[in-house]
Amino acid sequence: MDVSGSIDTGDGPYVIQINGSLRTTDHLRLWTDDYQPGLVIIRGDLQARTFSFANGARIFVEGSVVVEDCLFGQYGDRNAVLSAKGELRARAVFLANTARVYADEGVRSLIYAPRGSWDPLMPDIENEGMGDGIQFFDPSVLDRYGDLEFRRAIEAARAGQALFLPGVEEQFPQRLSSRKTA
């Protein structure tokens, strides 16, 4: 299924199965409202320019996930999970506390996540909420404490704005190789 604009599931609950690949040239937003379940099964690959998922959204992709720019996961205490049988490729993956991504064939991306999100994969930049975002991110996507503000970062990525300070991405050459999530 090819979609030329953004895709937004709404607040849920929902169950969606796509018998093939899903491709959008814009933003893919798979969220639910508090405590609402959402299930998305894609029987092929998933491709988007930017992608965010949160709360009770559980996404299972039988192929690979390719995000041209940034992928965001939030509010995982309500089961936010993205799982792919293939590889996950994105310019950067941003995960808040308990949101998770898994890819059987590995992740090829710069990873911003809390320490311990995966074992044995460590994040490139730790999301520990200690004001250390000022050394990595454009000030426009930081909160008053110097931490990444996900809402601002998602809006900036959708608008095609830079999230990282110049030269930051190049500090992490491992982003270019596939790393196992389990």
N, C-alpha and C positions, 0 to 999 in steps of 0.2 A: 504494500500500500504506500503510495507516494502522496505526500501532503505538502503543498507549497507554502503554507503559513504555519503559525504556531498551533500546538496541540495542548489543550488544558482539560484534564479530566473532571475538574470541579472538586467539590469537597467530599464526595463519596456518600454512601458506599457504592462500589462498583466492582464488576467482574468483566474483564475484556480479554478476549482471545483473538489473536490475529494469526491466521493460517498462512504465514509467509513472513516477509520482511516488512519493517516499518521504517520509512524514511521521511524526514522533514528537513527543509532547508532553513528552518527557523528554530524556535525554542520548543522543547518538549517539557511540559510540567505535569508530573504525576504526583499529586498530593492528595491527602484526605484531610478532613477536619479532625479535631480532637476525637480520639477513640473510634473513628469510623474506619472500617476495613476497605482496602482496595487491592485487587489482584489483577495483574496484567501478565498474560502469557503471550510471548511472541515466538512463533514457530520458525523463525528465520533470524536475520540480523536486525539490529536496531541502529539507525544512523540519525544524528541531529546536529545542528550547529551548536546549540547549548542545551543542557538538560538538567532539570532539578527534580528531586523526589523527596517526599517527607511524610512524617506521621505514620499512618498505617499502610502506606503503599508498598506492596511486595511485587517486584518485577522479576520475571523469569524469562530469560532469552536463550533460545536453543542454539543460536549462532553467536556472532561477535557483537560487541557494542563499540561503535565508532562515534566519538563526539569531536567535532572539528575544533571546538574551543574548550569550554569548561563544563565540568559535571559537579553538581552539588547534592549532598545528602544531609538531611537534618531530622531532628526530633525522632530518633530511632527507638526511644522508649515506647513508641507506639508501633514498632515493628518495621521501620523503613529499611528495606533490603533490596539490593540489585544483585542478581546472580546471573552469570552468563556461562554457557558451556564453552564458548570460544574465548577470544582475547578481548580485553577491555582496553581501548586506546582513547586517550583524550590529552589535550594540551596540559590540563591540570585537573585533579580530583580533589574536591574540598569536602571533608566530612566533619560534621559536628558530633559531639559526644558519642552516641550509640548507633548512629546510622552506619550501615555496612555495605561494602561491595565485595563480590567474589567473582573470580573468573578462572575457570578450569585451565585455560591456556596462558594465564598471567595477565598482569597489568603493565601497560606501557604508557606511563604518565608521570608527571611530577605530582607528589601526593602530600596534601596538607590534611593532617588528621591527628587525633589524640594518640599519644603513645599507648601501645597495647591494643590498638584497634584490630590488628591482625597479628598472628603469631605464625611465622617468624618475620613477616614483612614489617619493617619500621617505616614510619613516614619520613619524607624528605624534610619537611618543615612541620614541627610539632604544634598542634593546636591545643595549647595548655591554658589559654586565657590569662597570660601573665604580662600583657602589654608588649610582647616582643614582635608584634606585627609590623612595627614601624621600620624594622630593618629589611622587610620583604615586600610590603604592599604599598600601593599608591595611597596617600593620605585620604583620598575621597572615599575609600572603602573601609576605613577604620572607624571604630567607635571612640568615644572620648577617653577610653583607657588604653588605646593603641592596639586593640585586638580587631581581627577581621569581623566586620558586620555582614553576615550572610545576605541579608535583604539587599543591602547596598551593592554587594559584590555580584549578586545575581542580576540586578538591574544594570550594572555597569557592563557585565559580560554580554547581556542581551543587546545593549547599545553599541557593542563593539569597542568599548573602552579598555585600556590596559589595566589589569589588576595588579601586576607585579611592577616593582621598580625596575628601571633599566639594568640589565645584566644579571638579575636574580636567577632567572630560569637556567642560564648557562652555568651556574654554580652547581647544578645537579645533573651531571651527565648520565647518571643511572636512569633518568626519566626516559631515555631513548631505548633502553633494553627492556625486554619482557621479564617481569618479576612475579613469582608465584605468590598467591594469596593464602595458600594453605599448605 
